[in-house]
Amino acid sequence: MSETIKLNLRKNSVPIELEGAEGETPIKLVMHEMTAAKRDAYLDTLSSRTRYDANGKAAGVKKFDGMQADLLVACIVKEDGSPITIKEIQNWPSSVVSELYENAQELNHLGVDKKEQSEKND
């Protein structure tokens, strides 16, 4: 490997607008890429939800409650920078939470790796 690796230290962010019921003001949020430390803390939280078999291999999830919201609360803030709460997220429709969760995984390089993703896109 003889090429220089050039990376940018600027964290990526994506604006989010959630439309409310008719006549309600949309909710404006921002999804930020987490720092390495914050991502590690999220992964620690996630690992505490994992159930292991007798051989120490992951065998499933112990508790699903708030699993997607844990990631979203770690990387989404209100437009003014104030935090969003798990309670707020848990009151959103599941379709909205699932879509945001997928985007948060991608933004923070969690879940499917790049090779697997490119194979899916082929």
Phi and psi in radians as a Rosetta constraint file:
Dihedral C 1 N 2 CA 2 C 2 CIRCULARHARMONIC -2.010 0.35
Dihedral N 2 CA 2 C 2 N 3 CIRCULARHARMONIC -0.095 0.35
Dihedral C 2 N 3 CA 3 C 3 CIRCULARHARMONIC -1.438 0.35
Dihedral N 3 CA 3 C 3 N 4 CIRCULARHARMONIC 2.606 0.35
Dihedral C 3 N 4 CA 4 C 4 CIRCULARHARMONIC -1.309 0.35
Dihedral N 4 CA 4 C 4 N 5 CIRCULARHARMONIC 2.336 0.35
Dihedral C 4 N 5 CA 5 C 5 CIRCULARHARMONIC -1.599 0.35
Dihedral N 5 CA 5 C 5 N 6 CIRCULARHARMONIC 2.115 0.35
Dihedral C 5 N 6 CA 6 C 6 CIRCULARHARMONIC -1.993 0.35
Dihedral N 6 CA 6 C 6 N 7 CIRCULARHARMONIC 2.180 0.35
Dihedral C 6 N 7 CA 7 C 7 CIRCULARHARMONIC -2.266 0.35
Dihedral N 7 CA 7 C 7 N 8 CIRCULARHARMONIC 2.772 0.35
Dihedral C 7 N 8 CA 8 C 8 CIRCULARHARMONIC -1.917 0.35
Dihedral N 8 CA 8 C 8 N 9 CIRCULARHARMONIC 2.262 0.35
Dihedral C 8 N 9 CA 9 C 9 CIRCULARHARMONIC -1.455 0.35
Dihedral N 9 CA 9 C 9 N 10 CIRCULARHARMONIC -0.043 0.35
Dihedral C 9 N 10 CA 10 C 10 CIRCULARHARMONIC -1.272 0.35
Dihedral N 10 CA 10 C 10 N 11 CIRCULARHARMONIC 2.224 0.35
Dihedral C 10 N 11 CA 11 C 11 CIRCULARHARMONIC -1.312 0.35
Dihedral N 11 CA 11 C 11 N 12 CIRCULARHARMONIC 2.390 0.35
Dihedral C 11 N 12 CA 12 C 12 CIRCULARHARMONIC -1.303 0.35
Dihedral N 12 CA 12 C 12 N 13 CIRCULARHARMONIC 2.590 0.35
Dihedral C 12 N 13 CA 13 C 13 CIRCULARHARMONIC -2.542 0.35
Dihedral N 13 CA 13 C 13 N 14 CIRCULARHARMONIC 2.700 0.35
Dihedral C 13 N 14 CA 14 C 14 CIRCULARHARMONIC -2.368 0.35
Dihedral N 14 CA 14 C 14 N 15 CIRCULARHARMONIC 2.222 0.35
Dihedral C 14 N 15 CA 15 C 15 CIRCULARHARMONIC -1.271 0.35
Dihedral N 15 CA 15 C 15 N 16 CIRCULARHARMONIC 2.576 0.35
Dihedral C 15 N 16 CA 16 C 16 CIRCULARHARMONIC -2.257 0.35
Dihedral N 16 CA 16 C 16 N 17 CIRCULARHARMONIC 2.405 0.35
Dihedral C 16 N 17 CA 17 C 17 CIRCULARHARMONIC -2.253 0.35
Dihedral N 17 CA 17 C 17 N 18 CIRCULARHARMONIC 2.080 0.35
Dihedral C 17 N 18 CA 18 C 18 CIRCULARHARMONIC -1.799 0.35
Dihedral N 18 CA 18 C 18 N 19 CIRCULARHARMONIC 2.077 0.35
Dihedral C 18 N 19 CA 19 C 19 CIRCULARHARMONIC -1.359 0.35
Dihedral N 19 CA 19 C 19 N 20 CIRCULARHARMONIC 2.353 0.35
Dihedral C 19 N 20 CA 20 C 20 CIRCULARHARMONIC -1.598 0.35
Dihedral N 20 CA 20 C 20 N 21 CIRCULARHARMONIC -2.953 0.35
Dihedral C 20 N 21 CA 21 C 21 CIRCULARHARMONIC -1.124 0.35
Dihedral N 21 CA 21 C 21 N 22 CIRCULARHARMONIC 2.881 0.35
Dihedral C 21 N 22 CA 22 C 22 CIRCULARHARMONIC -0.927 0.35
Dihedral N 22 CA 22 C 22 N 23 CIRCULARHARMONIC 2.243 0.35
Dihedral C 22 N 23 CA 23 C 23 CIRCULARHARMONIC 1.579 0.35
Dihedral N 23 CA 23 C 23 N 24 CIRCULARHARMONIC -0.254 0.35
Dihedral C 23 N 24 CA 24 C 24 CIRCULARHARMONIC -1.427 0.35
Dihedral N 24 CA 24 C 24 N 25 CIRCULARHARMONIC 2.580 0.35
Dihedral C 24 N 25 CA 25 C 25 CIRCULARHARMONIC -1.261 0.35
Dihedral N 25 CA 25 C 25 N 26 CIRCULARHARMONIC 2.318 0.35
Dihedral C 25 N 26 CA 26 C 26 CIRCULARHARMONIC -1.056 0.35
Dihedral N 26 CA 26 C 26 N 27 CIRCULARHARMONIC 2.625 0.35
Dihedral C 26 N 27 CA 27 C 27 CIRCULARHARMONIC -1.619 0.35
Dihedral N 27 CA 27 C 27 N 28 CIRCULARHARMONIC 2.156 0.35
Dihedral C 27 N 28 CA 28 C 28 CIRCULARHARMONIC -1.831 0.35
Dihedral N 28 CA 28 C 28 N 29 CIRCULARHARMONIC 2.202 0.35
Dihedral C 28 N 29 CA 29 C 29 CIRCULARHARMONIC -2.300 0.35
Dihedral N 29 CA 29 C 29 N 30 CIRCULARHARMONIC 2.981 0.35
Dihedral C 29 N 30 CA 30 C 30 CIRCULARHARMONIC -2.368 0.35
Dihedral N 30 CA 30 C 30 N 31 CIRCULARHARMONIC 2.260 0.35
Dihedral C 30 N 31 CA 31 C 31 CIRCULARHARMONIC -1.716 0.35
Dihedral N 31 CA 31 C 31 N 32 CIRCULARHARMONIC 2.125 0.35
Dihedral C 31 N 32 CA 32 C 32 CIRCULARHARMONIC -1.901 0.35
Dihedral N 32 CA 32 C 32 N 33 CIRCULARHARMONIC 2.589 0.35
Dihedral C 32 N 33 CA 33 C 33 CIRCULARHARMONIC -1.191 0.35
Dihedral N 33 CA 33 C 33 N 34 CIRCULARHARMONIC 2.335 0.35
Dihedral C 33 N 34 CA 34 C 34 CIRCULARHARMONIC -1.355 0.35
Dihedral N 34 CA 34 C 34 N 35 CIRCULARHARMONIC 2.747 0.35
Dihedral C 34 N 35 CA 35 C 35 CIRCULARHARMONIC -1.263 0.35
Dihedral N 35 CA 35 C 35 N 36 CIRCULARHARMONIC 2.894 0.35
Dihedral C 35 N 36 CA 36 C 36 CIRCULARHARMONIC -1.049 0.35
Dihedral N 36 CA 36 C 36 N 37 CIRCULARHARMONIC -0.707 0.35
Dihedral C 36 N 37 CA 37 C 37 CIRCULARHARMONIC -1.129 0.35
Dihedral N 37 CA 37 C 37 N 38 CIRCULARHARMONIC -0.728 0.35
Dihedral C 37 N 38 CA 38 C 38 CIRCULARHARMONIC -1.211 0.35
Dihedral N 38 CA 38 C 38 N 39 CIRCULARHARMONIC -0.661 0.35
Dihedral C 38 N 39 CA 39 C 39 CIRCULARHARMONIC -1.133 0.35
Dihedral N 39 CA 39 C 39 N 40 CIRCULARHARMONIC -0.717 0.35
Dihedral C 39 N 40 CA 40 C 40 CIRCULARHARMONIC -1.087 0.35
Dihedral N 40 CA 40 C 40 N 41 CIRCULARHARMONIC -0.713 0.35
Dihedral C 40 N 41 CA 41 C 41 CIRCULARHARMONIC -1.103 0.35
Dihedral N 41 CA 41 C 41 N 42 CIRCULARHARMONIC -0.714 0.35
Dihedral C 41 N 42 CA 42 C 42 CIRCULARHARMONIC -1.091 0.35
Dihedral N 42 CA 42 C 42 N 43 CIRCULARHARMONIC -0.772 0.35
Dihedral C 42 N 43 CA 43 C 43 CIRCULARHARMONIC -1.118 0.35
Dihedral N 43 CA 43 C 43 N 44 CIRCULARHARMONIC -0.619 0.35
Dihedral C 43 N 44 CA 44 C 44 CIRCULARHARMONIC -1.080 0.35
Dihedral N 44 CA 44 C 44 N 45 CIRCULARHARMONIC -0.760 0.35
Dihedral C 44 N 45 CA 45 C 45 CIRCULARHARMONIC -1.073 0.35
Dihedral N 45 CA 45 C 45 N 46 CIRCULARHARMONIC -0.756 0.35
Dihedral C 45 N 46 CA 46 C 46 CIRCULARHARMONIC -1.130 0.35
Dihedral N 46 CA 46 C 46 N 47 CIRCULARHARMONIC -0.709 0.35
Dihedral C 46 N 47 CA 47 C 47 CIRCULARHARMONIC -1.177 0.35
Dihedral N 47 CA 47 C 47 N 48 CIRCULARHARMONIC -0.482 0.35
Dihedral C 47 N 48 CA 48 C 48 CIRCULARHARMONIC -1.218 0.35
Dihedral N 48 CA 48 C 48 N 49 CIRCULARHARMONIC -0.253 0.35
Dihedral C 48 N 49 CA 49 C 49 CIRCULARHARMONIC -1.576 0.35
Dihedral N 49 CA 49 C 49 N 50 CIRCULARHARMONIC -0.129 0.35
Dihedral C 49 N 50 CA 50 C 50 CIRCULARHARMONIC -1.472 0.35
Dihedral N 50 CA 50 C 50 N 51 CIRCULARHARMONIC 2.394 0.35
Dihedral C 50 N 51 CA 51 C 51 CIRCULARHARMONIC -1.723 0.35
Dihedral N 51 CA 51 C 51 N 52 CIRCULARHARMONIC 2.396 0.35
Dihedral C 51 N 52 CA 52 C 52 CIRCULARHARMONIC -2.029 0.35
Dihedral N 52 CA 52 C 52 N 53 CIRCULARHARMONIC 2.599 0.35
Dihedral C 52 N 53 CA 53 C 53 CIRCULARHARMONIC -1.502 0.35
Dihedral N 53 CA 53 C 53 N 54 CIRCULARHARMONIC -3.085 0.35
Dihedral C 53 N 54 CA 54 C 54 CIRCULARHARMONIC -1.086 0.35
Dihedral N 54 CA 54 C 54 N 55 CIRCULARHARMONIC -0.406 0.35
Dihedral C 54 N 55 CA 55 C 55 CIRCULARHARMONIC -1.590 0.35
Dihedral N 55 CA 55 C 55 N 56 CIRCULARHARMONIC 0.036 0.35
Dihedral C 55 N 56 CA 56 C 56 CIRCULARHARMONIC 1.452 0.35
Dihedral N 56 CA 56 C 56 N 57 CIRCULARHARMONIC 0.197 0.35
Dihedral C 56 N 57 CA 57 C 57 CIRCULARHARMONIC -1.606 0.35
Dihedral N 57 CA 57 C 57 N 58 CIRCULARHARMONIC 2.541 0.35
Dihedral C 57 N 58 CA 58 C 58 CIRCULARHARMONIC -1.018 0.35
Dihedral N 58 CA 58 C 58 N 59 CIRCULARHARMONIC 2.274 0.35
Dihedral C 58 N 59 CA 59 C 59 CIRCULARHARMONIC -2.201 0.35
Dihedral N 59 CA 59 C 59 N 60 CIRCULARHARMONIC 0.226 0.35
Dihedral C 59 N 60 CA 60 C 60 CIRCULARHARMONIC 2.403 0.35
Dihedral N 60 CA 60 C 60 N 61 CIRCULARHARMONIC -2.976 0.35
Dihedral C 60 N 61 CA 61 C 61 CIRCULARHARMONIC -1.922 0.35
Dihedral N 61 CA 61 C 61 N 62 CIRCULARHARMONIC 2.333 0.35
Dihedral C 61 N 62 CA 62 C 62 CIRCULARHARMONIC -1.329 0.35
Dihedral N 62 CA 62 C 62 N 63 CIRCULARHARMONIC -0.725 0.35
Dihedral C 62 N 63 CA 63 C 63 CIRCULARHARMONIC -2.548 0.35
Dihedral N 63 CA 63 C 63 N 64 CIRCULARHARMONIC 2.151 0.35
Dihedral C 63 N 64 CA 64 C 64 CIRCULARHARMONIC -1.578 0.35
Dihedral N 64 CA 64 C 64 N 65 CIRCULARHARMONIC -0.391 0.35
Dihedral C 64 N 65 CA 65 C 65 CIRCULARHARMONIC -0.914 0.35
Dihedral N 65 CA 65 C 65 N 66 CIRCULARHARMONIC 2.045 0.35
Dihedral C 65 N 66 CA 66 C 66 CIRCULARHARMONIC 1.358 0.35
Dihedral N 66 CA 66 C 66 N 67 CIRCULARHARMONIC 0.131 0.35
Dihedral C 66 N 67 CA 67 C 67 CIRCULARHARMONIC -1.057 0.35
Dihedral N 67 CA 67 C 67 N 68 CIRCULARHARMONIC -0.834 0.35
Dihedral C 67 N 68 CA 68 C 68 CIRCULARHARMONIC -1.237 0.35
Dihedral N 68 CA 68 C 68 N 69 CIRCULARHARMONIC -0.662 0.35
Dihedral C 68 N 69 CA 69 C 69 CIRCULARHARMONIC -1.103 0.35
Dihedral N 69 CA 69 C 69 N 70 CIRCULARHARMONIC -0.571 0.35
Dihedral C 69 N 70 CA 70 C 70 CIRCULARHARMONIC -1.007 0.35
Dihedral N 70 CA 70 C 70 N 71 CIRCULARHARMONIC -0.749 0.35
Dihedral C 70 N 71 CA 71 C 71 CIRCULARHARMONIC -1.217 0.35
Dihedral N 71 CA 71 C 71 N 72 CIRCULARHARMONIC -0.774 0.35
Dihedral C 71 N 72 CA 72 C 72 CIRCULARHARMONIC -1.118 0.35
Dihedral N 72 CA 72 C 72 N 73 CIRCULARHARMONIC -0.722 0.35
Dihedral C 72 N 73 CA 73 C 73 CIRCULARHARMONIC -1.160 0.35
Dihedral N 73 CA 73 C 73 N 74 CIRCULARHARMONIC -0.416 0.35
Dihedral C 73 N 74 CA 74 C 74 CIRCULARHARMONIC -1.368 0.35
Dihedral N 74 CA 74 C 74 N 75 CIRCULARHARMONIC -0.331 0.35
Dihedral C 74 N 75 CA 75 C 75 CIRCULARHARMONIC -2.319 0.35
Dihedral N 75 CA 75 C 75 N 76 CIRCULARHARMONIC 0.026 0.35
Dihedral C 75 N 76 CA 76 C 76 CIRCULARHARMONIC -2.018 0.35
Dihedral N 76 CA 76 C 76 N 77 CIRCULARHARMONIC 2.350 0.35
Dihedral C 76 N 77 CA 77 C 77 CIRCULARHARMONIC -2.256 0.35
Dihedral N 77 CA 77 C 77 N 78 CIRCULARHARMONIC 2.833 0.35
Dihedral C 77 N 78 CA 78 C 78 CIRCULARHARMONIC -1.210 0.35
Dihedral N 78 CA 78 C 78 N 79 CIRCULARHARMONIC 2.820 0.35
Dihedral C 78 N 79 CA 79 C 79 CIRCULARHARMONIC -0.957 0.35
Dihedral N 79 CA 79 C 79 N 80 CIRCULARHARMONIC -0.570 0.35
Dihedral C 79 N 80 CA 80 C 80 CIRCULARHARMONIC -1.447 0.35
Dihedral N 80 CA 80 C 80 N 81 CIRCULARHARMONIC 0.041 0.35
Dihedral C 80 N 81 CA 81 C 81 CIRCULARHARMONIC 1.632 0.35
Dihedral N 81 CA 81 C 81 N 82 CIRCULARHARMONIC -0.132 0.35
Dihedral C 81 N 82 CA 82 C 82 CIRCULARHARMONIC -1.306 0.35
Dihedral N 82 CA 82 C 82 N 83 CIRCULARHARMONIC 2.652 0.35
Dihedral C 82 N 83 CA 83 C 83 CIRCULARHARMONIC -1.254 0.35
Dihedral N 83 CA 83 C 83 N 84 CIRCULARHARMONIC 2.648 0.35
Dihedral C 83 N 84 CA 84 C 84 CIRCULARHARMONIC -1.669 0.35
Dihedral N 84 CA 84 C 84 N 85 CIRCULARHARMONIC 2.602 0.35
Dihedral C 84 N 85 CA 85 C 85 CIRCULARHARMONIC -1.789 0.35
Dihedral N 85 CA 85 C 85 N 86 CIRCULARHARMONIC 2.741 0.35
Dihedral C 85 N 86 CA 86 C 86 CIRCULARHARMONIC -1.051 0.35
Dihedral N 86 CA 86 C 86 N 87 CIRCULARHARMONIC -0.689 0.35
Dihedral C 86 N 87 CA 87 C 87 CIRCULARHARMONIC -1.036 0.35
Dihedral N 87 CA 87 C 87 N 88 CIRCULARHARMONIC -0.747 0.35
Dihedral C 87 N 88 CA 88 C 88 CIRCULARHARMONIC -1.086 0.35
Dihedral N 88 CA 88 C 88 N 89 CIRCULARHARMONIC -0.821 0.35
Dihedral C 88 N 89 CA 89 C 89 CIRCULARHARMONIC -1.079 0.35
Dihedral N 89 CA 89 C 89 N 90 CIRCULARHARMONIC -0.743 0.35
Dihedral C 89 N 90 CA 90 C 90 CIRCULARHARMONIC -1.159 0.35
Dihedral N 90 CA 90 C 90 N 91 CIRCULARHARMONIC -0.267 0.35
Dihedral C 90 N 91 CA 91 C 91 CIRCULARHARMONIC -1.602 0.35
Dihedral N 91 CA 91 C 91 N 92 CIRCULARHARMONIC -0.098 0.35
Dihedral C 91 N 92 CA 92 C 92 CIRCULARHARMONIC -1.377 0.35
Dihedral N 92 CA 92 C 92 N 93 CIRCULARHARMONIC 2.745 0.35
Dihedral C 92 N 93 CA 93 C 93 CIRCULARHARMONIC -1.044 0.35
Dihedral N 93 CA 93 C 93 N 94 CIRCULARHARMONIC 2.545 0.35
Dihedral C 93 N 94 CA 94 C 94 CIRCULARHARMONIC -1.045 0.35
Dihedral N 94 CA 94 C 94 N 95 CIRCULARHARMONIC -0.568 0.35
Dihedral C 94 N 95 CA 95 C 95 CIRCULARHARMONIC -1.108 0.35
Dihedral N 95 CA 95 C 95 N 96 CIRCULARHARMONIC -0.661 0.35
Dihedral C 95 N 96 CA 96 C 96 CIRCULARHARMONIC -1.201 0.35
Dihedral N 96 CA 96 C 96 N 97 CIRCULARHARMONIC -0.813 0.35
Dihedral C 96 N 97 CA 97 C 97 CIRCULARHARMONIC -1.101 0.35
Dihedral N 97 CA 97 C 97 N 98 CIRCULARHARMONIC -0.754 0.35
Dihedral C 97 N 98 CA 98 C 98 CIRCULARHARMONIC -1.097 0.35
Dihedral N 98 CA 98 C 98 N 99 CIRCULARHARMONIC -0.736 0.35
Dihedral C 98 N 99 CA 99 C 99 CIRCULARHARMONIC -1.130 0.35
Dihedral N 99 CA 99 C 99 N 100 CIRCULARHARMONIC -0.789 0.35
Dihedral C 99 N 100 CA 100 C 100 CIRCULARHARMONIC -1.137 0.35
Dihedral N 100 CA 100 C 100 N 101 CIRCULARHARMONIC -0.666 0.35
Dihedral C 100 N 101 CA 101 C 101 CIRCULARHARMONIC -1.054 0.35
Dihedral N 101 CA 101 C 101 N 102 CIRCULARHARMONIC -0.806 0.35
Dihedral C 101 N 102 CA 102 C 102 CIRCULARHARMONIC -1.065 0.35
Dihedral N 102 CA 102 C 102 N 103 CIRCULARHARMONIC -0.750 0.35
Dihedral C 102 N 103 CA 103 C 103 CIRCULARHARMONIC -1.149 0.35
Dihedral N 103 CA 103 C 103 N 104 CIRCULARHARMONIC -0.693 0.35
Dihedral C 103 N 104 CA 104 C 104 CIRCULARHARMONIC -1.149 0.35
Dihedral N 104 CA 104 C 104 N 105 CIRCULARHARMONIC -0.672 0.35
Dihedral C 104 N 105 CA 105 C 105 CIRCULARHARMONIC -1.074 0.35
Dihedral N 105 CA 105 C 105 N 106 CIRCULARHARMONIC -0.794 0.35
Dihedral C 105 N 106 CA 106 C 106 CIRCULARHARMONIC -1.128 0.35
Dihedral N 106 CA 106 C 106 N 107 CIRCULARHARMONIC -0.823 0.35
Dihedral C 106 N 107 CA 107 C 107 CIRCULARHARMONIC -1.047 0.35
Dihedral N 107 CA 107 C 107 N 108 CIRCULARHARMONIC -0.593 0.35
Dihedral C 107 N 108 CA 108 C 108 CIRCULARHARMONIC -1.795 0.35
Dihedral N 108 CA 108 C 108 N 109 CIRCULARHARMONIC 0.228 0.35
Dihedral C 108 N 109 CA 109 C 109 CIRCULARHARMONIC 0.971 0.35
Dihedral N 109 CA 109 C 109 N 110 CIRCULARHARMONIC 0.845 0.35
Dihedral C 109 N 110 CA 110 C 110 CIRCULARHARMONIC -1.984 0.35
Dihedral N 110 CA 110 C 110 N 111 CIRCULARHARMONIC 2.710 0.35
Dihedral C 110 N 111 CA 111 C 111 CIRCULARHARMONIC 1.458 0.35
Dihedral N 111 CA 111 C 111 N 112 CIRCULARHARMONIC -2.178 0.35
Dihedral C 111 N 112 CA 112 C 112 CIRCULARHARMONIC -1.160 0.35
Dihedral N 112 CA 112 C 112 N 113 CIRCULARHARMONIC 2.284 0.35
Dihedral C 112 N 113 CA 113 C 113 CIRCULARHARMONIC -1.389 0.35
Dihedral N 113 CA 113 C 113 N 114 CIRCULARHARMONIC 2.923 0.35
Dihedral C 113 N 114 CA 114 C 114 CIRCULARHARMONIC -1.053 0.35
Dihedral N 114 CA 114 C 114 N 115 CIRCULARHARMONIC -0.711 0.35
Dihedral C 114 N 115 CA 115 C 115 CIRCULARHARMONIC -1.107 0.35
Dihedral N 115 CA 115 C 115 N 116 CIRCULARHARMONIC -0.802 0.35
Dihedral C 115 N 116 CA 116 C 116 CIRCULARHARMONIC -1.099 0.35
Dihedral N 116 CA 116 C 116 N 117 CIRCULARHARMONIC -0.706 0.35
Dihedral C 116 N 117 CA 117 C 117 CIRCULARHARMONIC -1.133 0.35
Dihedral N 117 CA 117 C 117 N 118 CIRCULARHARMONIC -0.738 0.35
Dihedral C 117 N 118 CA 118 C 118 CIRCULARHARMONIC -1.180 0.35
Dihedral N 118 CA 118 C 118 N 119 CIRCULARHARMONIC -0.574 0.35
Dihedral C 118 N 119 CA 119 C 119 CIRCULARHARMONIC -1.160 0.35
Dihedral N 119 CA 119 C 119 N 120 CIRCULARHARMONIC -0.643 0.35
Dihedral C 119 N 120 CA 120 C 120 CIRCULARHARMONIC -1.177 0.35
Dihedral N 120 CA 120 C 120 N 121 CIRCULARHARMONIC -0.586 0.35
Dihedral C 120 N 121 CA 121 C 121 CIRCULARHARMONIC -1.408 0.35
Dihedral N 121 CA 121 C 121 N 122 CIRCULARHARMONIC -0.224 0.35
